[in-house]
């Protein structure tokens, strides 16, 4: 993985964190994934260690939970 991946669910907490992440590390260095809209990628996020969103998965594979917006189980519905 060359880029970080920022997973979120589209809530206000997530959108605010997304703006900060893009500002901090640059749009070209992060892939933004809204798992609220793209539920097919929830299992990918779980496999990467994401337990709640918003979360940033680094190129080294570390899952960094930014703030608590929603648990993965809440996003699954």
Secondary structure, 3 states (H helix, E strand, C coil): CCCEEEEECCCHHHHHHHHHHHHHHCHHHEEEEECCCCHHHHHHHHHCCCCEEEEEECCCCCEEEEEEEEEHHHHHC
